[in-house]
Amino acid sequence: MMEKTKKPRKTLPTGIDNVLKRLHYPLDVILMCVRWYVAYGLSLRNLEEMMAERGIDVDHSTVHRWAIKLLPVLEKAFRRRKRPVGKSWRVDETYIKVKGQWKYLYRAVDKAGDTVDFLLRARRDKEAARRYFEKAIDQNGVPETVTIDKSGANLAGLHVVNAGRETPIKIRQVKYLNNVVEQDHRAIKRRTRPMLGFKTFRCARILLSGIEFMHMIAKGQMKDRGIGQTPAEQFYSLVA
């Protein structure tokens, strides 16, 4: 009697392939919908209607599911190709409504207006500020100067980060110098306004990450921007 040979165990693909294999639509359709959702002030219903005009039957909830599944993977790919930022940061937070309550999106740009990093937090306090600064430093290196407004929480968070550091980060509390980051908030708010608030903190965090890294792409913050690609082409190249 012949022995049964064991079939080799299949290894599941990782990253974008592992996500896409469960989404039963053409890749170009999925990526286009996700990009439009985070790049422009469109609602999910807008996207459903726009796809219907092109002969593609896709429910608005499906587009939302695509975004939630794909954006974390695309953000990781973007961060590997993000250009370094400057050493002078302007830090501020803006309000985002989640489940009917205001939450706080911590953001920073450098002197040139390039986005440093972002973090959604439930509270605006020392711990939230500390967590934001630690994440931004981990992803972008230590700045020489951080400019904040008169927020005591941000100042306290920076003091914690500076504790024990041989060369402390220089702290400036000059409100008018933060105009550049306050202006930059507007691009994010324009995209979130049609969403009419987020249902869960997790969805808010994922969708905001997509809005933020698409905004960075539009500002030319990908390393290979010099090869003549449009922001759309750079976005699509993240799956390559």
Secondary structure, DSSP 8 states (H G I E B T S, - for coil): --------------HHHHHHTT--S-HHHHHHHHHHHHHSS--HHHHHHHHHHTT----HHHHHHHHHHHHHHHHHHHHHTB----SEEEEEEEEEEETTEEEEEEEEEETTS-EEEEEEES--SHHHHHHHHHHHHHHH---SEEEE-S-HHHHHHHHHHHTT-SS--EEEE-GGGGHHHHHHHHHHHHHHGGGTSBSSHHHHHHHHHHHHHHHHHHTT-BTTGGG---HHHHHHHTT-
